[in-house]
Amino acid sequence: MRNNLFSILRGRGRFAGLLCACIILVSGLGILSLLTGRVQVCLFRFHTGLPCPGCGLTRAFFALLRGDFRASVQFHALLLPVLFTLLAALAGTIAQAREKAGRPLGSVLSFFGVLHKKKFFYLAVFLLLFLYYLVRMILFFPAGPEPMVFEKNSLPGILCSLGKGK
């Protein structure tokens, strides 16, 4: 079997292929947003005006890089679990490939390999993100702190302003 994009899409690599396709789609739509003059990183927010479950993760990440932990938690309190999940997915995939090739695994890769095989781990993180989103929407939307506000430059916001004659 050749090691190319199509072989990645088969079997256990379907998730990786789907992830690559999503990245390409989001990148293309992001470029389209830039070209139309409506810069919005989150395509969900651009099309609905509502914050998505991941809204604030980018700002939280950059706040954490600046060393501002308080601002990072205010933007999105689940940044660290999300980063750990991404690390687990990456390291688990590497561990799986090394195991399949018959290469020895270190203790860290072995841990992430076991965690990666437990699909309940990913479901639990997804459910945690969704519950956190619901709580934020109930408590803070639409007049809460950023990012829990209605996006006026979204498609529905623009249509509403056109309807009002502004």
Secondary structure, 3 states (H helix, E strand, C coil): CCCCHHHHHCHHHHHHHHHHHHHHHHHHHHHHHHHHCCCCCCHHHHHHCCCCCCCCHHHHHHHHHCCCHHHHHHHCCCHHHHHHHHHHHHHHHHHHHHHHCCCCCCHHHHHHHHHHHCHHHHHHHHHHHHHHHHHHHHHHCCECCCCCECCCCCHHHHHHHHHHCC
